[in-house]
Amino acid sequence: MKIKSAEIIISAVSPKQYPQDNLQEFALVGRSNVGKSSTINTLLNRKSLARVSQSPGKTRTINFYLINKEFYLVDLPGYGYAKVSKDDRAAWGKIIETYLTSRPNLKEVILLVDVRHEPTADDVLMYDWIKHFGFGRIVIATKLDKINRSQYQKHFKMIREKLKMAPEDQLLPISSLKKLGMEAIWDKMDDVMQQERVTGVNASTKEESTINEGK
């Protein structure tokens, strides 16, 4: 995908602050320090559009990035950082839950995990949620450059088994540092958008046919 424009539109904490233009949205979710901001910057070929925090757990808002004036990448607050207070964790969890369960133009939720480590209990819960609500079961494994090539399959298997991924579920390994694997992410999101266009056309055609038959 060619990125013609990318800008942050708003950092929101409640539904009344979400964009109201009904464009498709793709949400990225994962633990604090998993590399969401770096992934967004690399996907968009920008150096610092998404701020990379040196302190995990600092992102407390939902950040909406408008891409090519056509759709949004949505950066959700990171979860699972132990040094954050229980009250803060609960508040951020509510922000995430409200967005994920109430946003009609949310088309895909993509889970990010660190390829070096076994997914945590929080990661498993999030992936179970993604599956339960019928999203496309896409997992991005970040920081591929941190392990040797000989370890790839071992770590991919570890992630798939811990998350109980089905064979058709997508595991996309990437390296923001070396800019590896980004095209595969865009391909998957493009597939979703293309399917949405087809579904929309089919729905419109069906509706028009029904109207004509009623004449």
C-alpha positions in Angstrom: 0.0 0.0 0.0 1.3 3.4 -0.9 1.0 5.9 2.0 0.1 9.3 0.6 -0.9 10.9 3.9 -0.9 10.0 7.6 -1.9 12.2 10.5 -3.1 11.8 14.1 -6.6 13.1 14.3 -7.4 12.8 18.0 -6.3 11.1 21.2 -9.6 10.0 22.8 -10.7 8.6 26.2 -14.4 8.4 25.5 -16.8 7.6 22.6 -17.9 11.2 22.3 -14.3 12.0 21.2 -14.1 9.3 18.5 -14.0 10.5 14.9 -17.5 10.7 13.4 -16.8 10.2 9.7 -17.6 6.4 9.8 -14.4 5.4 8.0 -13.1 1.9 8.6 -10.9 1.4 11.6 -8.1 -1.2 12.3 -7.1 -1.4 16.0 -3.7 -2.5 17.2 -3.6 -3.9 20.8 -1.0 -5.5 22.9 1.1 -5.3 26.1 3.0 -2.2 27.0 6.4 -2.1 25.4 5.4 -4.7 22.7 6.3 -2.2 20.0 3.0 -0.8 18.8 4.3 2.8 18.3 7.4 1.5 16.4 5.2 -0.7 14.3 2.9 2.2 13.4 5.8 4.5 12.5 7.3 1.8 10.3 4.0 0.9 8.6 3.5 4.6 7.8 7.1 5.2 6.9 7.3 8.0 9.5 10.0 8.5 12.1 7.9 9.9 15.0 4.2 10.2 14.1 3.5 7.7 16.9 5.5 8.6 20.0 7.7 5.8 21.3 7.7 6.0 25.0 10.7 5.1 27.1 8.4 4.3 30.0 6.0 1.4 29.4 2.4 2.1 30.5 2.4 5.8 29.6 -0.1 5.7 26.7 -3.4 6.4 28.3 -5.5 7.3 25.3 -6.9 5.8 22.1 -4.9 7.4 19.2 -6.6 7.6 15.8 -4.3 7.9 12.8 -6.0 8.9 9.5 -4.4 7.1 6.6 -4.7 8.4 3.0 -8.0 10.1 4.2 -9.5 6.6 3.7 -9.3 4.7 7.0 -7.9 4.8 10.5 -5.2 2.9 12.3 -6.2 2.9 16.0 -3.5 2.6 18.7 -5.0 1.3 21.9 -3.4 1.7 25.3 -1.0 -1.0 26.3 -2.0 -3.4 29.0 -0.2 -5.6 31.5 2.4 -3.2 32.9 2.9 -4.2 36.5 4.1 -0.9 37.9 0.9 0.9 37.0 -1.6 1.2 39.8 -4.6 -1.1 40.0 -6.9 1.8 39.6 -5.1 3.0 36.5 -5.1 -0.5 35.0 -8.9 -0.7 35.6 -9.5 2.7 34.0 -7.4 1.9 30.9 -9.1 -1.5 30.6 -12.4 0.3 30.6 -11.3 2.6 27.8 -10.2 -0.3 25.7 -13.3 -2.4 26.4 -15.7 0.5 25.6 -14.0 1.1 22.2 -13.8 -2.6 21.2 -17.4 -3.4 22.1 -19.2 -0.3 20.9 -17.4 0.8 17.7 -19.5 -0.2 14.6 -16.9 0.8 12.0 -14.1 -1.3 13.7 -13.2 -3.8 11.0 -10.2 -5.6 12.5 -8.5 -6.0 15.8 -4.8 -7.1 15.5 -2.9 -8.4 18.5 0.8 -7.7 18.9 3.0 -10.0 20.9 6.8 -10.0 21.4 8.3 -12.8 19.4 10.9 -13.5 22.0 8.6 -14.4 24.8 5.6 -16.7 25.4 2.3 -14.8 25.3 1.1 -13.8 28.7 -2.3 -14.6 30.3 -3.4 -11.1 29.3 -2.4 -11.8 25.7 -4.4 -15.1 25.8 -7.5 -13.3 27.2 -7.3 -10.6 24.5 -6.9 -13.2 21.7 -9.9 -15.1 23.1 -11.9 -11.9 23.0 -10.8 -11.3 19.4 -12.0 -14.7 18.4 -15.2 -14.5 20.3 -16.3 -11.4 18.5 -15.5 -12.7 15.1 -12.5 -10.7 14.1 -10.0 -12.1 11.6 -7.5 -13.6 14.1 -4.4 -11.8 13.0 -1.4 -11.7 15.3 1.8 -9.6 14.7 5.0 -11.0 16.3 7.2 -8.0 16.8 11.0 -7.6 17.3 12.0 -10.4 14.9 15.5 -9.0 14.7 16.0 -9.9 18.4 16.1 -13.6 17.7 18.3 -15.7 15.4 16.8 -17.1 12.2 17.4 -20.6 13.5 15.0 -19.8 16.3 12.1 -18.5 14.2 10.0 -21.7 13.9 10.5 -22.5 17.6 9.2 -19.1 18.6 6.4 -19.1 16.1 5.2 -22.5 17.4 5.4 -21.3 21.0 3.1 -18.3 20.2 0.6 -20.4 18.2 0.4 -23.0 20.9 0.0 -20.6 23.7 -2.7 -18.6 22.0 -4.3 -21.8 20.6 -4.2 -20.4 17.1 -6.0 -22.4 14.4 -3.9 -23.3 11.3 -5.8 -20.6 9.3 -5.1 -17.9 11.9 -2.5 -15.5 10.7 0.9 -15.0 12.4 2.8 -12.1 10.9 6.4 -11.8 12.1 7.9 -8.3 11.7 11.0 -6.2 12.6 10.5 -2.4 12.8 14.2 -2.0 13.0 14.9 -3.8 9.8 11.5 -2.9 8.2 10.6 -6.6 7.6 7.1 -7.9 7.2 5.2 -4.7 6.8 3.8 -5.5 3.4 2.1 -8.6 4.8 0.3 -6.5 7.3 -0.9 -4.1 4.6 -2.0 -7.0 2.5 -4.2 -8.4 5.3 -5.8 -5.0 6.0 -6.3 -4.5 2.2 -8.1 -7.9 2.1 -10.5 -6.7 4.8 -11.2 -3.4 3.0 -11.7 -5.2 -0.3 -14.1 -7.6 1.3 -16.0 -4.7 2.9 -16.3 -3.1 -0.5 -17.7 -6.3 -2.1 -20.1 -6.8 0.8 -21.2 -3.2 0.6 -21.8 -3.5 -3.2 -23.7 -6.7 -2.8 -25.8 -5.2 0.0 -26.6 -2.2 -2.1 -27.5 -4.3 -5.2 -29.7 -6.5 -3.1 -31.5 -3.5 -1.6 -32.0 -1.9 -5.0 -33.4 -5.2 -6.4 -35.8 -5.5 -3.5 -37.0 -1.9 -4.1 -37.5 -2.5 -7.8 -39.4 -5.7 -7.1 -41.7 -3.8 -4.9 -42.7 -1.4 -7.7 
